[in-house]
């Protein structure tokens, strides 16, 4: 039998308090909106249905739908005999198989679509083996490996709310949905990019811990549909009771902008198609790939002391190390030099490493990401000549700071970063210093800040960093030079199909320049005996900034 906790995650079994539902309906009424019809696609035990009937005296028809038969009975009881003037219906139904177009056509305007769909991602439901998901599709027409990795993971509520907005397109109505803040922005971006008719939009921040006991950035999203609407901005209020917005975000040149003034000031230094910034190595098996040094010997995450060939071992930095400005205190096994490299070459080139990986194949075979499917055994991603550049400018993708770090060689070796970090590879210390000066400049930081939404799980991304045109920036700063030209050339990378790469660990066909980086670093003859500086502290645990996967209604 499915346990209760799993059902809560899978079906969003966290009921909305009636007090919150009433407060939201009161807020909608204060805007002057008076619905004739109310629809709640995921009504749970009926809190929103009850609050809507109490708040809007002119409503004539109320429809609720719910997949849980017990909740259908509770919802009917919640609204029974209390509101004789309105025609109230509650049905058991699966959101993903319901003919919503037919239902919407039968409802008179203006329509209020209200509720709180599940706060859970398709990846979580996939891990649970759940069927409570929409039909498989490429939600945003992602290309290649994007459609098989993190970018393709989406909240089920986002899929539902997109459908909600589409229902109201061309009609007079209001959409009022509780959801993650990131889901609200993505929904608006979708609506704006698809020219859906929106009269106005607002976002009210919500304390999800208070109402649902979960730590997640959440909000009430209010969208007023209008057949003649063309609005592409959203006011952000600090709370449901706030009278004035804190700020406004909008769609500018096809992208979401958090600070329109700064964006307009510096958008001339935005470039297109750049791919200089990359994520670090993705391996998804730290117990096997990542090593520490104890008593002068390497030890893996299983507590095993191991001896490996030095040429496949490199010092490693993670996000927490960058933020703390620590020297490397981990090492990583790198079985490939490029994405096209087959790790099976280690059988001859590094037999100790091959035997070690073979002996731990049971762990590597459990890696769930589809990117490893049909790849050679022990494959990793995010590796190429750029990985072994001697100098790098790097930044954490997890922490809420626009702070760059110069990464220098460690114990004569190039430092490797993991996939929570982004970096730009440099051939020399001079290049590293020049690049660091550019990215720490006021124009660069103001431009990026104008585009960053700090409540996102990963506010800083390679896509964001790669918007900056180093040539244009240097021209604005009056710092044009041969070094800048060399760095700018490295921003352009072609992919197999002639389009620019969209993910940092996509297999490359063309290197930055003819030939790979030459590190010009001599490898110590006995690297397995090297011990990092004893003064550098090492916090093994990364800051876990993943949102809660709990769902709410």
matplotlib code that plots the C-alpha trace (Angstrom):
import matplotlib.pyplot as plt

x = [0.0, 1.2, 2.3, 0.7, 3.8, 4.2, 0.6, 1.0, 3.9, 2.3, -1.2, -0.5, -2.4, -1.8, -5.2, -5.5, -6.8, -10.2, -8.8, -6.3, -8.9, -11.1, -8.2, -7.4, -11.1, -11.3, -8.2, -9.8, -13.0, -11.0, -9.8, -13.4, -13.7, -17.1, -17.3, -20.4, -18.7, -16.1, -14.0, -11.5, -9.7, -8.1, -10.6, -9.4, -11.8, -13.5, -11.9, -11.8, -15.3, -16.6, -14.7, -15.8, -19.4, -19.1, -17.3, -19.0, -22.8, -23.5, -21.9, -24.4, -22.4, -19.5, -17.6, -15.1, -13.0, -10.9, -9.2, -9.6, -13.1, -13.1, -12.3, -15.1, -17.5, -15.9, -16.1, -19.8, -20.4, -18.4, -20.7, -23.9, -27.1, -25.2, -25.5, -28.9, -28.6, -25.7, -25.6, -22.7, -21.2, -18.2, -16.9, -14.3, -11.9, -8.4, -7.0, -5.0, -7.8, -10.7, -12.1, -11.6, -12.4, -15.9, -16.3, -15.0, -17.3, -20.3, -19.4, -20.6, -18.2, -16.6, -14.9, -12.8, -10.3, -8.9, -7.0, -3.7, -2.4, 0.3, 3.8, 5.8, 8.0, 7.7, 11.2, 9.9, 6.8, 9.0, 11.1, 7.9, 6.8, 3.6, 1.1, -0.2, 1.5, 0.6, 1.3, 5.0, 6.0, 8.8, 7.2, 9.3, 10.7, 14.1, 16.9, 19.0, 20.4, 18.4, 15.3, 16.9, 18.4, 17.6, 16.1, 13.3, 12.3, 9.2, 6.6, 3.3, 1.6, 3.3, 1.8, -1.6, -1.5, -0.4, -3.5, -5.6, -4.3, -5.0, -8.6, -9.2, -7.5, -9.9, -12.4, -13.1, -11.8, -9.3, -6.8, -5.9, -3.4, -1.1, 2.2, 5.9, 7.2, 9.4, 6.3, 4.4, 7.2, 7.5, 3.8, 3.8, 6.8, 4.9, 1.7, 3.6, 5.7, 2.6, 0.7, -2.1, -4.5, -3.7, -5.1, -2.9, -0.8, 0.3, 2.2, 1.7, 4.4, 3.2, 4.7, 4.4, 5.9, 3.1, 0.2, 1.6, 4.7, 7.0, 10.1, 9.6, 9.3, 5.6, 3.0, -0.5, -0.5, -3.3, -3.8, -6.7, -7.6, -9.0, -9.8, -8.1, -5.3, -1.6, 0.1, 3.5, 4.5, 3.8, 3.6, 5.2, 3.6, 5.5, 2.3, -1.4, -2.2, 0.3, -1.3, 1.7, 4.0, 7.7, 8.8, 7.7, 9.2, 8.4, 9.1, 11.9, 13.2, 11.8, 13.3, 12.2, 13.7, 13.8, 15.1, 13.9, 15.9, 19.3, 18.5, 17.7, 20.9, 23.2, 21.4, 23.9, 26.5, 24.3, 25.5, 23.9, 25.0, 27.9, 29.2, 32.3, 30.8, 30.4, 29.4, 31.8, 31.9, 28.7, 29.1, 26.2, 28.2, 30.4, 31.1, 33.0, 34.4, 35.3, 38.2, 39.7, 43.2, 43.7, 47.1, 48.6, 46.3, 43.2, 39.9, 36.6, 33.1, 32.7, 35.7, 37.9, 41.6, 42.6, 45.6, 45.1, 47.2, 48.0, 47.1, 43.4, 43.2, 42.6, 41.9, 38.2, 36.3, 32.5, 30.2, 30.7, 34.5, 34.2, 32.0, 34.4, 37.5, 39.0, 41.8, 40.8, 40.3, 38.8, 40.1, 38.1, 38.7, 38.4, 38.2, 37.8, 39.5, 36.6, 33.0, 33.9, 36.5, 35.6, 36.6, 37.3, 40.7, 41.6, 41.8, 45.2, 46.2, 45.3, 44.5, 44.3, 41.6, 39.8, 39.8, 38.5, 35.7, 34.8, 34.7, 32.2, 30.1, 27.1, 27.0, 27.6, 24.8, 22.3, 22.8, 19.2, 19.8, 18.9, 22.1, 24.0, 21.8, 23.6, 26.9, 30.1, 30.4, 31.7, 31.0, 30.9, 29.7, 31.0, 34.5, 36.6, 39.8, 38.3, 38.2, 42.0, 42.7, 45.3, 43.4, 39.7, 37.2, 34.4, 31.2, 28.7, 25.4, 23.7, 24.5, 22.7, 25.8, 27.1, 30.7, 33.4, 36.6, 39.9, 40.9, 44.6, 46.5, 46.8, 49.9, 51.0, 47.6, 44.6, 41.7, 38.4, 35.0, 31.8, 28.5, 27.2, 29.7, 30.2, 33.5, 35.3, 38.6, 41.8, 45.2, 47.2, 47.2, 47.0, 43.9, 42.4, 43.1, 41.7, 38.5, 38.0, 38.3, 35.7, 33.1, 33.5, 32.9, 29.8, 28.2, 28.6, 27.2, 24.3, 23.3, 23.4, 21.6, 18.8, 18.2, 18.5, 15.6, 17.3, 14.5, 15.2, 16.8, 19.8, 19.6, 22.9, 23.1, 25.4, 22.6, 22.6, 26.4, 26.7, 24.6, 27.5, 29.5, 33.1, 34.1, 31.2, 31.9, 35.6, 34.6, 32.3, 35.0, 37.8, 39.8, 40.1, 43.2, 44.7, 43.9, 40.2, 40.1, 41.5, 38.9, 36.1, 37.1, 36.7, 33.0, 32.0, 31.6, 29.8, 27.8, 27.3, 24.3, 25.7, 23.6, 25.0, 25.2, 22.5, 23.9, 27.4, 27.9, 26.8, 29.3, 31.4, 32.5, 34.6, 37.1, 37.6, 40.5, 42.5, 44.0, 43.2, 44.5, 48.0, 48.4, 52.2, 52.2, 54.4, 52.6, 54.2, 55.5, 53.7, 50.5, 48.7, 51.0, 50.2, 48.2, 46.3, 47.3, 46.4, 45.3, 42.4, 39.2, 36.8, 33.0, 32.0, 28.3, 27.1, 24.4, 21.2, 19.0, 16.6, 13.0, 10.7, 8.9, 5.8, 2.6, -0.2, -3.9]
y = [0.0, 3.4, 5.2, 8.5, 10.6, 9.5, 10.3, 13.8, 14.3, 12.7, 14.2, 17.5, 16.4, 19.6, 21.3, 25.1, 26.5, 28.1, 31.3, 31.7, 30.9, 33.7, 36.2, 35.5, 35.8, 39.1, 40.4, 39.5, 41.3, 44.4, 44.6, 45.1, 41.7, 40.1, 36.6, 34.9, 31.5, 29.9, 26.9, 25.1, 22.3, 20.8, 21.6, 19.2, 19.4, 22.6, 25.5, 27.8, 26.8, 27.8, 31.1, 32.0, 31.4, 33.5, 36.4, 36.8, 37.2, 37.3, 34.0, 31.7, 28.6, 26.9, 23.9, 21.8, 18.9, 16.5, 13.2, 11.9, 10.5, 11.1, 14.7, 15.0, 13.9, 16.4, 19.2, 18.6, 18.6, 21.8, 23.7, 21.8, 23.7, 26.9, 28.7, 27.9, 30.8, 29.2, 26.0, 24.1, 20.9, 18.8, 15.9, 13.3, 13.8, 13.4, 16.8, 15.3, 13.4, 16.0, 17.8, 21.3, 23.1, 21.8, 22.8, 26.3, 26.9, 26.2, 28.7, 32.3, 35.2, 36.6, 33.5, 33.0, 30.1, 29.6, 27.0, 25.5, 22.8, 20.3, 21.7, 18.8, 18.3, 15.6, 14.3, 13.6, 11.9, 9.9, 8.7, 7.6, 5.8, 7.9, 8.1, 11.4, 13.4, 14.9, 13.0, 13.1, 16.0, 18.5, 21.3, 24.2, 22.6, 22.1, 21.0, 17.9, 17.2, 20.1, 17.9, 15.1, 16.9, 19.5, 22.1, 19.6, 19.2, 21.2, 21.6, 19.8, 23.0, 25.0, 22.7, 23.0, 26.8, 27.2, 25.4, 27.6, 30.7, 29.3, 28.6, 32.2, 33.6, 35.9, 35.9, 38.2, 36.4, 36.1, 33.4, 33.1, 30.4, 29.6, 28.3, 28.5, 32.0, 30.5, 28.8, 32.1, 33.8, 30.9, 30.9, 34.7, 34.3, 31.6, 33.7, 36.8, 35.0, 33.4, 36.7, 35.6, 38.4, 39.6, 42.9, 42.9, 40.6, 40.7, 38.5, 38.4, 36.8, 34.2, 32.6, 28.9, 27.9, 29.5, 28.1, 24.7, 24.0, 23.9, 26.0, 27.3, 30.6, 30.8, 33.3, 34.1, 34.7, 36.9, 37.2, 39.3, 38.2, 40.7, 40.1, 43.4, 43.0, 43.5, 43.9, 42.3, 43.4, 42.1, 44.0, 42.2, 42.7, 41.7, 40.1, 39.5, 42.5, 44.9, 48.0, 48.9, 46.8, 46.4, 46.2, 45.2, 42.7, 42.5, 41.1, 43.0, 41.9, 38.4, 37.8, 38.3, 41.4, 42.0, 45.6, 47.4, 50.6, 48.8, 46.5, 49.4, 51.2, 48.2, 46.1, 47.3, 44.9, 41.9, 39.4, 36.4, 32.9, 33.0, 29.9, 30.9, 30.2, 26.5, 24.3, 21.9, 18.2, 16.2, 12.7, 12.0, 9.5, 11.4, 8.3, 6.8, 9.8, 12.2, 11.5, 13.0, 12.5, 10.9, 10.0, 10.7, 8.3, 8.8, 7.7, 7.6, 8.3, 4.7, 4.9, 2.8, 3.7, 3.4, 3.8, 5.2, 6.5, 10.2, 11.3, 10.8, 12.7, 16.4, 18.8, 19.7, 22.8, 22.9, 25.9, 25.9, 26.1, 29.0, 31.0, 30.3, 31.0, 27.7, 25.8, 22.4, 19.7, 17.1, 15.3, 13.9, 11.0, 12.3, 9.3, 11.4, 14.4, 15.2, 14.1, 11.9, 10.1, 6.5, 5.8, 2.2, 3.4, 3.3, -0.5, 0.0, 3.5, 3.4, -0.2, 0.7, 3.3, 0.9, -1.9, 0.6, 1.8, -1.7, -2.8, 0.0, -0.3, -1.2, 2.4, 4.0, 1.9, 3.4, 6.9, 7.9, 10.7, 9.8, 11.5, 8.4, 6.1, 4.6, 6.2, 4.2, 2.8, 5.3, 8.4, 11.8, 15.1, 18.7, 17.7, 19.1, 21.0, 23.9, 21.6, 21.5, 25.2, 26.3, 29.4, 30.0, 32.7, 30.9, 31.5, 29.4, 28.7, 27.9, 30.8, 34.2, 36.2, 37.7, 37.0, 35.7, 33.9, 33.6, 29.9, 29.2, 25.9, 23.9, 21.9, 22.2, 21.0, 22.6, 22.8, 21.1, 22.4, 20.4, 21.1, 23.4, 26.0, 28.0, 29.0, 30.7, 29.1, 31.2, 30.3, 32.5, 34.4, 37.6, 36.5, 35.5, 38.9, 40.8, 38.7, 39.0, 42.8, 42.8, 40.7, 42.5, 45.9, 48.0, 47.5, 43.7, 43.3, 45.8, 44.0, 40.5, 41.8, 43.3, 39.7, 37.7, 36.6, 35.7, 33.5, 30.9, 27.6, 28.4, 32.2, 32.3, 30.2, 29.7, 31.1, 34.3, 34.6, 34.0, 37.1, 39.3, 40.4, 40.9, 42.9, 45.4, 45.5, 46.3, 49.0, 50.7, 50.5, 51.7, 48.5, 47.0, 44.9, 41.8, 39.9, 40.9, 39.9, 36.4, 36.0, 37.3, 34.7, 32.0, 33.0, 31.5, 27.7, 25.9, 22.7, 19.8, 21.2, 24.7, 26.1, 27.4, 25.1, 25.5, 23.3, 23.3, 19.5, 18.9, 17.0, 19.4, 18.9, 22.1, 23.3, 27.0, 27.2, 24.7, 22.3, 22.0, 23.9, 23.2, 23.6, 23.8, 22.3, 19.4, 16.6, 15.6, 12.0, 10.8, 12.7, 10.2, 11.2, 14.9, 16.3, 19.6, 22.5, 21.5, 25.1, 24.9, 23.9, 21.7, 21.5, 18.4, 19.3, 21.7, 24.2, 22.4, 25.0, 22.6, 23.6, 21.3, 18.8, 18.9, 19.8, 22.0, 22.6]
z = [0.0, -0.9, 2.3, 3.4, 2.9, -0.7, -1.4, -0.1, -2.5, -5.4, -5.2, -3.4, -0.3, 1.7, 2.1, 1.9, 5.1, 4.8, 6.4, 3.6, 0.9, 2.4, 2.5, -1.2, -2.3, -0.3, -2.1, -5.5, -4.5, -3.6, -7.2, -8.3, -10.0, -9.7, -11.2, -12.5, -12.7, -10.4, -11.4, -9.2, -11.2, -8.0, -5.3, -2.5, 0.5, -0.9, 0.9, -2.1, -3.2, 0.2, 0.3, -3.3, -2.5, 0.7, -1.0, -4.4, -4.1, -7.8, -8.7, -10.3, -11.1, -9.2, -10.4, -8.5, -9.7, -7.6, -8.2, -4.6, -4.1, -0.3, -0.8, -3.4, -0.6, 1.9, -0.6, -1.3, 2.5, 2.8, 0.4, 1.0, 2.0, 2.6, -0.7, -2.3, -4.8, -6.7, -8.7, -7.1, -8.7, -7.5, -9.6, -9.3, -12.2, -13.4, -14.5, -17.2, -18.9, -18.4, -21.4, -20.1, -23.3, -23.3, -19.6, -20.1, -23.1, -20.9, -18.2, -18.5, -18.2, -16.2, -14.9, -11.8, -12.0, -8.6, -6.6, -5.5, -7.8, -6.6, -5.9, -7.2, -10.2, -12.9, -11.8, -8.3, -9.7, -12.0, -9.1, -7.3, -10.4, -10.4, -13.2, -11.9, -14.7, -18.1, -21.3, -22.0, -24.2, -24.7, -22.7, -24.1, -27.3, -25.7, -28.0, -27.7, -24.3, -22.7, -23.2, -21.2, -18.3, -15.6, -18.0, -18.9, -15.3, -14.6, -11.8, -12.5, -11.3, -14.0, -16.6, -15.0, -14.6, -18.2, -19.2, -16.9, -18.5, -22.0, -20.9, -20.1, -23.2, -25.1, -22.2, -19.2, -16.2, -13.3, -12.6, -8.9, -8.1, -5.2, -6.5, -6.3, -7.2, -9.9, -11.4, -11.4, -13.4, -15.8, -16.4, -17.1, -19.4, -21.3, -21.6, -22.7, -25.2, -26.7, -26.9, -24.6, -23.8, -20.3, -18.9, -15.8, -13.6, -10.0, -7.6, -3.8, -1.8, 0.7, 3.8, 2.8, 6.2, 8.1, 6.0, 4.8, 6.9, 3.9, 3.2, -0.4, -2.0, -2.8, -3.9, -5.1, -8.8, -10.1, -13.8, -15.2, -18.7, -21.2, -24.9, -25.6, -23.1, -24.0, -20.7, -20.3, -16.8, -13.3, -10.0, -7.0, -3.6, -0.4, 1.1, 0.6, 2.7, 1.1, -0.6, -2.7, -4.8, -4.0, -7.6, -11.1, -13.5, -17.2, -20.6, -22.4, -25.8, -25.2, -21.8, -18.2, -16.6, -12.8, -13.1, -16.2, -15.6, -15.2, -18.1, -20.5, -19.3, -20.1, -22.7, -25.3, -23.9, -24.4, -27.0, -28.8, -29.1, -26.7, -24.9, -23.0, -19.6, -18.7, -15.9, -14.2, -14.3, -13.9, -12.6, -10.2, -8.0, -5.5, -3.4, -6.3, -8.2, -5.4, -3.0, 0.1, 1.5, 4.8, 6.2, 2.8, 0.9, -1.2, 0.4, -1.4, -0.1, 1.0, 3.3, 1.1, 0.7, -3.0, -5.2, -8.7, -11.6, -11.0, -14.6, -14.0, -10.7, -10.3, -7.4, -7.1, -6.1, -5.3, -4.8, -1.1, -1.7, -4.0, -1.7, 1.3, -0.9, 0.1, -1.5, -2.9, -0.3, -2.6, -5.6, -8.5, -10.9, -14.5, -16.8, -20.0, -21.7, -24.0, -24.4, -27.3, -25.3, -24.3, -20.6, -21.6, -22.8, -19.1, -19.4, -21.0, -20.1, -16.4, -15.3, -11.6, -12.4, -14.7, -12.1, -9.5, -11.6, -12.7, -9.1, -8.3, -11.4, -9.3, -8.0, -11.4, -13.0, -10.5, -11.9, -12.9, -15.3, -18.9, -20.2, -19.2, -21.3, -24.3, -23.2, -22.5, -19.0, -16.4, -18.6, -17.2, -18.7, -18.7, -19.7, -22.6, -23.1, -21.1, -18.1, -18.0, -18.5, -16.0, -14.9, -14.5, -13.3, -11.5, -9.7, -7.7, -9.3, -5.9, -3.7, -3.7, -4.5, -7.7, -6.6, -8.9, -7.9, -9.6, -9.7, -10.0, -10.4, -7.3, -6.5, -10.2, -11.5, -13.1, -10.7, -11.8, -10.7, -10.2, -12.0, -9.3, -10.5, -13.7, -15.0, -17.9, -18.9, -19.2, -20.7, -18.4, -15.2, -17.3, -19.0, -15.6, -14.1, -17.1, -17.2, -13.4, -13.8, -16.6, -14.8, -11.6, -13.3, -12.6, -16.1, -16.0, -12.5, -13.1, -16.3, -14.7, -11.5, -13.7, -15.0, -11.8, -9.7, -6.4, -5.1, -7.9, -6.9, -9.1, -9.7, -11.6, -14.8, -17.7, -19.9, -17.9, -17.8, -21.5, -22.3, -21.6, -24.7, -23.5, -26.5, -26.0, -22.3, -22.8, -25.3, -22.7, -20.0, -22.4, -21.7, -25.2, -25.6, -27.3, -24.2, -24.3, -28.0, -27.1, -24.4, -26.7, -29.4, -26.7, -26.2, -29.6, -29.9, -32.6, -32.0, -34.4, -36.1, -36.5, -33.7, -30.5, -27.6, -24.9, -22.1, -20.8, -20.8, -24.4, -26.4, -28.4, -32.0, -32.3, -29.7, -28.9, -31.2, -33.3, -30.8, -27.1, -24.1, -23.2, -19.5, -19.5, -16.1, -15.1, -13.4, -10.1, -10.4, -7.3, -7.2, -5.0, -2.2, -2.4, 0.5, 0.2, 2.5, 6.0, 6.8, 4.4, 6.1, 4.1, 4.6, 2.7, 2.7, 0.1, 1.0, 0.1, -1.5, -3.2, -2.8, -0.8, -3.0, -0.8, -2.6, -1.4, -2.1]

ax = plt.figure().add_subplot(projection="3d")
ax.plot(x, y, z, "-o")
ax.set_aspect("equal")
plt.show()
